[in-house]
Amino acid sequence: MKGVETCEATPAANTLVVMGTASENDIRKAVEQAGFEFKGVK
């Protein structure tokens, strides 16, 4: 995905860490299109 430099999913913790310049909205769309729930940014 444009703007994502690295991405690390940890299923046991139900988390996804994304580094880069992609907007929160673009990340939300990608997560939801993949069939997962987007719970926000920390």
PDB file of N, CA, C and O in Angstrom:
ATOM      1  N   MET A   1       0.846  -1.168   0.000  1.00  0.00           N
ATOM      2  CA  MET A   1       0.000   0.000   0.000  1.00  0.00           C
ATOM      3  C   MET A   1       0.897   1.237   0.000  1.00  0.00           C
ATOM      4  O   MET A   1       1.872   1.304   0.749  1.00  0.00           O
ATOM      5  N   LYS A   2       0.569   2.195  -0.825  1.00  0.00           N
ATOM      6  CA  LYS A   2       1.353   3.418  -0.913  1.00  0.00           C
ATOM      7  C   LYS A   2       1.376   4.119   0.444  1.00  0.00           C
ATOM      8  O   LYS A   2       0.337   4.292   1.081  1.00  0.00           O
ATOM      9  N   GLY A   3       2.547   4.511   0.872  1.00  0.00           N
ATOM     10  CA  GLY A   3       2.701   5.225   2.131  1.00  0.00           C
ATOM     11  C   GLY A   3       3.016   4.339   3.320  1.00  0.00           C
ATOM     12  O   GLY A   3       3.250   4.848   4.416  1.00  0.00           O
ATOM     13  N   VAL A   4       3.028   3.018   3.134  1.00  0.00           N
ATOM     14  CA  VAL A   4       3.359   2.103   4.231  1.00  0.00           C
ATOM     15  C   VAL A   4       4.787   1.621   4.026  1.00  0.00           C
ATOM     16  O   VAL A   4       5.111   1.024   3.000  1.00  0.00           O
ATOM     17  N   GLU A   5       5.638   1.886   5.013  1.00  0.00           N
ATOM     18  CA  GLU A   5       7.031   1.441   4.945  1.00  0.00           C
ATOM     19  C   GLU A   5       7.185   0.059   5.558  1.00  0.00           C
ATOM     20  O   GLU A   5       7.844  -0.807   4.981  1.00  0.00           O
ATOM     21  N   THR A   6       6.583  -0.156   6.722  1.00  0.00           N
ATOM     22  CA  THR A   6       6.606  -1.460   7.375  1.00  0.00           C
ATOM     23  C   THR A   6       5.256  -1.716   8.021  1.00  0.00           C
ATOM     24  O   THR A   6       4.506  -0.788   8.323  1.00  0.00           O
ATOM     25  N   CYS A   7       4.962  -2.991   8.227  1.00  0.00           N
ATOM     26  CA  CYS A   7       3.697  -3.393   8.821  1.00  0.00           C
ATOM     27  C   CYS A   7       3.945  -4.688   9.584  1.00  0.00           C
ATOM     28  O   CYS A   7       4.543  -5.617   9.041  1.00  0.00           O
ATOM     29  N   GLU A   8       3.493  -4.765  10.839  1.00  0.00           N
ATOM     30  CA  GLU A   8       3.689  -5.973  11.640  1.00  0.00           C
ATOM     31  C   GLU A   8       2.395  -6.323  12.364  1.00  0.00           C
ATOM     32  O   GLU A   8       1.903  -5.549  13.184  1.00  0.00           O
ATOM     33  N   ALA A   9       1.851  -7.490  12.055  1.00  0.00           N
ATOM     34  CA  ALA A   9       0.628  -7.971  12.696  1.00  0.00           C
ATOM     35  C   ALA A   9       0.989  -8.938  13.819  1.00  0.00           C
ATOM     36  O   ALA A   9       1.881  -9.775  13.678  1.00  0.00           O
ATOM     37  N   THR A  10       0.276  -8.805  14.937  1.00  0.00           N
ATOM     38  CA  THR A  10       0.445  -9.721  16.061  1.00  0.00           C
ATOM     39  C   THR A  10      -0.942 -10.268  16.410  1.00  0.00           C
ATOM     40  O   THR A  10      -1.661  -9.671  17.211  1.00  0.00           O
ATOM     41  N   PRO A  11      -1.316 -11.396  15.813  1.00  0.00           N
ATOM     42  CA  PRO A  11      -2.656 -11.946  16.023  1.00  0.00           C
ATOM     43  C   PRO A  11      -2.984 -12.221  17.497  1.00  0.00           C
ATOM     44  O   PRO A  11      -4.117 -11.997  17.925  1.00  0.00           O
ATOM     45  N   ALA A  12      -2.026 -12.694  18.262  1.00  0.00           N
ATOM     46  CA  ALA A  12      -2.289 -13.004  19.671  1.00  0.00           C
ATOM     47  C   ALA A  12      -2.691 -11.762  20.459  1.00  0.00           C
ATOM     48  O   ALA A  12      -3.467 -11.848  21.410  1.00  0.00           O
ATOM     49  N   ALA A  13      -2.163 -10.612  20.063  1.00  0.00           N
ATOM     50  CA  ALA A  13      -2.484  -9.356  20.740  1.00  0.00           C
ATOM     51  C   ALA A  13      -3.560  -8.569  20.002  1.00  0.00           C
ATOM     52  O   ALA A  13      -3.990  -7.513  20.465  1.00  0.00           O
ATOM     53  N   ASN A  14      -3.997  -9.088  18.842  1.00  0.00           N
ATOM     54  CA  ASN A  14      -5.014  -8.426  18.023  1.00  0.00           C
ATOM     55  C   ASN A  14      -4.574  -7.017  17.639  1.00  0.00           C
ATOM     56  O   ASN A  14      -5.355  -6.068  17.719  1.00  0.00           O
ATOM     57  N   THR A  15      -3.295  -6.890  17.214  1.00  0.00           N
ATOM     58  CA  THR A  15      -2.770  -5.579  16.856  1.00  0.00           C
ATOM     59  C   THR A  15      -2.096  -5.591  15.485  1.00  0.00           C
ATOM     60  O   THR A  15      -1.701  -6.635  14.965  1.00  0.00           O
ATOM     61  N   LEU A  16      -1.982  -4.399  14.930  1.00  0.00           N
ATOM     62  CA  LEU A  16      -1.286  -4.176  13.677  1.00  0.00           C
ATOM     63  C   LEU A  16      -0.507  -2.876  13.835  1.00  0.00           C
ATOM     64  O   LEU A  16      -1.095  -1.835  14.130  1.00  0.00           O
ATOM     65  N   VAL A  17       0.797  -2.924  13.645  1.00  0.00           N
ATOM     66  CA  VAL A  17       1.637  -1.733  13.734  1.00  0.00           C
ATOM     67  C   VAL A  17       2.057  -1.358  12.326  1.00  0.00           C
ATOM     68  O   VAL A  17       2.656  -2.157  11.606  1.00  0.00           O
ATOM     69  N   VAL A  18       1.734  -0.128  11.942  1.00  0.00           N
ATOM     70  CA  VAL A  18       2.036   0.362  10.601  1.00  0.00           C
ATOM     71  C   VAL A  18       2.933   1.590  10.727  1.00  0.00           C
ATOM     72  O   VAL A  18       2.630   2.521  11.473  1.00  0.00           O
ATOM     73  N   MET A  19       4.041   1.578   9.988  1.00  0.00           N
ATOM     74  CA  MET A  19       4.945   2.724   9.968  1.00  0.00           C
ATOM     75  C   MET A  19       4.983   3.288   8.551  1.00  0.00           C
ATOM     76  O   MET A  19       5.048   2.538   7.577  1.00  0.00           O
ATOM     77  N   GLY A  20       4.941   4.600   8.444  1.00  0.00           N
ATOM     78  CA  GLY A  20       5.004   5.245   7.143  1.00  0.00           C
ATOM     79  C   GLY A  20       4.180   6.509   7.120  1.00  0.00           C
ATOM     80  O   GLY A  20       3.897   7.105   8.159  1.00  0.00           O
ATOM     81  N   THR A  21       3.800   6.910   5.927  1.00  0.00           N
ATOM     82  CA  THR A  21       3.080   8.171   5.758  1.00  0.00           C
ATOM     83  C   THR A  21       1.622   7.988   5.336  1.00  0.00           C
ATOM     84  O   THR A  21       0.933   8.972   5.067  1.00  0.00           O
ATOM     85  N   ALA A  22       1.146   6.751   5.275  1.00  0.00           N
ATOM     86  CA  ALA A  22      -0.254   6.495   4.903  1.00  0.00           C
ATOM     87  C   ALA A  22      -1.177   7.141   5.929  1.00  0.00           C
ATOM     88  O   ALA A  22      -0.871   7.171   7.121  1.00  0.00           O
ATOM     89  N   SER A  23      -2.297   7.652   5.461  1.00  0.00           N
ATOM     90  CA  SER A  23      -3.237   8.303   6.372  1.00  0.00           C
ATOM     91  C   SER A  23      -4.014   7.260   7.169  1.00  0.00           C
ATOM     92  O   SER A  23      -4.144   6.108   6.755  1.00  0.00           O
ATOM     93  N   GLU A  24      -4.521   7.685   8.308  1.00  0.00           N
ATOM     94  CA  GLU A  24      -5.341   6.799   9.135  1.00  0.00           C
ATOM     95  C   GLU A  24      -6.537   6.291   8.335  1.00  0.00           C
ATOM     96  O   GLU A  24      -6.914   5.126   8.455  1.00  0.00           O
ATOM     97  N   ASN A  25      -7.127   7.146   7.530  1.00  0.00           N
ATOM     98  CA  ASN A  25      -8.289   6.758   6.732  1.00  0.00           C
ATOM     99  C   ASN A  25      -7.927   5.670   5.715  1.00  0.00           C
ATOM    100  O   ASN A  25      -8.692   4.725   5.520  1.00  0.00           O
ATOM    101  N   ASP A  26      -6.769   5.800   5.069  1.00  0.00           N
ATOM    102  CA  ASP A  26      -6.345   4.779   4.100  1.00  0.00           C
ATOM    103  C   ASP A  26      -6.078   3.446   4.786  1.00  0.00           C
ATOM    104  O   ASP A  26      -6.417   2.388   4.256  1.00  0.00           O
ATOM    105  N   ILE A  27      -5.470   3.502   5.963  1.00  0.00           N
ATOM    106  CA  ILE A  27      -5.201   2.272   6.712  1.00  0.00           C
ATOM    107  C   ILE A  27      -6.523   1.641   7.150  1.00  0.00           C
ATOM    108  O   ILE A  27      -6.688   0.424   7.066  1.00  0.00           O
ATOM    109  N   ARG A  28      -7.450   2.455   7.612  1.00  0.00           N
ATOM    110  CA  ARG A  28      -8.772   1.955   8.016  1.00  0.00           C
ATOM    111  C   ARG A  28      -9.443   1.223   6.858  1.00  0.00           C
ATOM    112  O   ARG A  28      -9.950   0.116   7.038  1.00  0.00           O
ATOM    113  N   LYS A  29      -9.449   1.824   5.687  1.00  0.00           N
ATOM    114  CA  LYS A  29     -10.073   1.214   4.511  1.00  0.00           C
ATOM    115  C   LYS A  29      -9.434  -0.127   4.183  1.00  0.00           C
ATOM    116  O   LYS A  29     -10.138  -1.099   3.910  1.00  0.00           O
ATOM    117  N   ALA A  30      -8.099  -0.188   4.206  1.00  0.00           N
ATOM    118  CA  ALA A  30      -7.393  -1.423   3.871  1.00  0.00           C
ATOM    119  C   ALA A  30      -7.692  -2.522   4.882  1.00  0.00           C
ATOM    120  O   ALA A  30      -7.895  -3.676   4.505  1.00  0.00           O
ATOM    121  N   VAL A  31      -7.720  -2.174   6.152  1.00  0.00           N
ATOM    122  CA  VAL A  31      -8.003  -3.155   7.203  1.00  0.00           C
ATOM    123  C   VAL A  31      -9.427  -3.695   7.044  1.00  0.00           C
ATOM    124  O   VAL A  31      -9.647  -4.904   7.110  1.00  0.00           O
ATOM    125  N   GLU A  32     -10.386  -2.798   6.835  1.00  0.00           N
ATOM    126  CA  GLU A  32     -11.781  -3.218   6.701  1.00  0.00           C
ATOM    127  C   GLU A  32     -12.005  -4.011   5.410  1.00  0.00           C
ATOM    128  O   GLU A  32     -12.792  -4.958   5.404  1.00  0.00           O
ATOM    129  N   GLN A  33     -11.332  -3.644   4.326  1.00  0.00           N
ATOM    130  CA  GLN A  33     -11.466  -4.402   3.081  1.00  0.00           C
ATOM    131  C   GLN A  33     -10.892  -5.803   3.222  1.00  0.00           C
ATOM    132  O   GLN A  33     -11.300  -6.721   2.511  1.00  0.00           O
ATOM    133  N   ALA A  34      -9.946  -5.966   4.139  1.00  0.00           N
ATOM    134  CA  ALA A  34      -9.360  -7.287   4.388  1.00  0.00           C
ATOM    135  C   ALA A  34     -10.241  -8.124   5.317  1.00  0.00           C
ATOM    136  O   ALA A  34      -9.932  -9.282   5.600  1.00  0.00           O
ATOM    137  N   GLY A  35     -11.347  -7.525   5.790  1.00  0.00           N
ATOM    138  CA  GLY A  35     -12.290  -8.266   6.619  1.00  0.00           C
ATOM    139  C   GLY A  35     -12.058  -8.161   8.113  1.00  0.00           C
ATOM    140  O   GLY A  35     -12.586  -8.961   8.885  1.00  0.00           O
ATOM    141  N   PHE A  36     -11.265  -7.168   8.528  1.00  0.00           N
ATOM    142  CA  PHE A  36     -10.981  -6.992   9.944  1.00  0.00           C
ATOM    143  C   PHE A  36     -11.607  -5.706  10.462  1.00  0.00           C
ATOM    144  O   PHE A  36     -11.974  -4.822   9.688  1.00  0.00           O
ATOM    145  N   GLU A  37     -11.721  -5.615  11.775  1.00  0.00           N
ATOM    146  CA  GLU A  37     -12.282  -4.429  12.417  1.00  0.00           C
ATOM    147  C   GLU A  37     -11.170  -3.450  12.755  1.00  0.00           C
ATOM    148  O   GLU A  37     -10.160  -3.835  13.343  1.00  0.00           O
ATOM    149  N   PHE A  38     -11.350  -2.194  12.389  1.00  0.00           N
ATOM    150  CA  PHE A  38     -10.393  -1.142  12.723  1.00  0.00           C
ATOM    151  C   PHE A  38     -10.875  -0.488  14.003  1.00  0.00           C
ATOM    152  O   PHE A  38     -11.986   0.040  14.050  1.00  0.00           O
ATOM    153  N   LYS A  39     -10.051  -0.516  15.045  1.00  0.00           N
ATOM    154  CA  LYS A  39     -10.470   0.005  16.343  1.00  0.00           C
ATOM    155  C   LYS A  39      -9.833   1.337  16.684  1.00  0.00           C
ATOM    156  O   LYS A  39     -10.091   1.883  17.757  1.00  0.00           O
ATOM    157  N   GLY A  40      -9.009   1.872  15.798  1.00  0.00           N
ATOM    158  CA  GLY A  40      -8.427   3.175  16.037  1.00  0.00           C
ATOM    159  C   GLY A  40      -6.912   3.163  16.097  1.00  0.00           C
ATOM    160  O   GLY A  40      -6.260   2.138  15.900  1.00  0.00           O
ATOM    161  N   VAL A  41      -6.383   4.331  16.375  1.00  0.00           N
ATOM    162  CA  VAL A  41      -4.939   4.545  16.402  1.00  0.00           C
ATOM    163  C   VAL A  41      -4.536   4.917  17.821  1.00  0.00           C
ATOM    164  O   VAL A  41      -5.216   5.683  18.504  1.00  0.00           O
ATOM    165  N   LYS A  42      -3.418   4.355  18.239  1.00  0.00           N
ATOM    166  CA  LYS A  42      -2.885   4.714  19.572  1.00  0.00           C
ATOM    167  C   LYS A  42      -1.621   5.470  19.416  1.00  0.00           C
ATOM    168  O   LYS A  42      -1.012   5.866  20.410  1.00  0.00           O
TER     169      LYS A  42
END
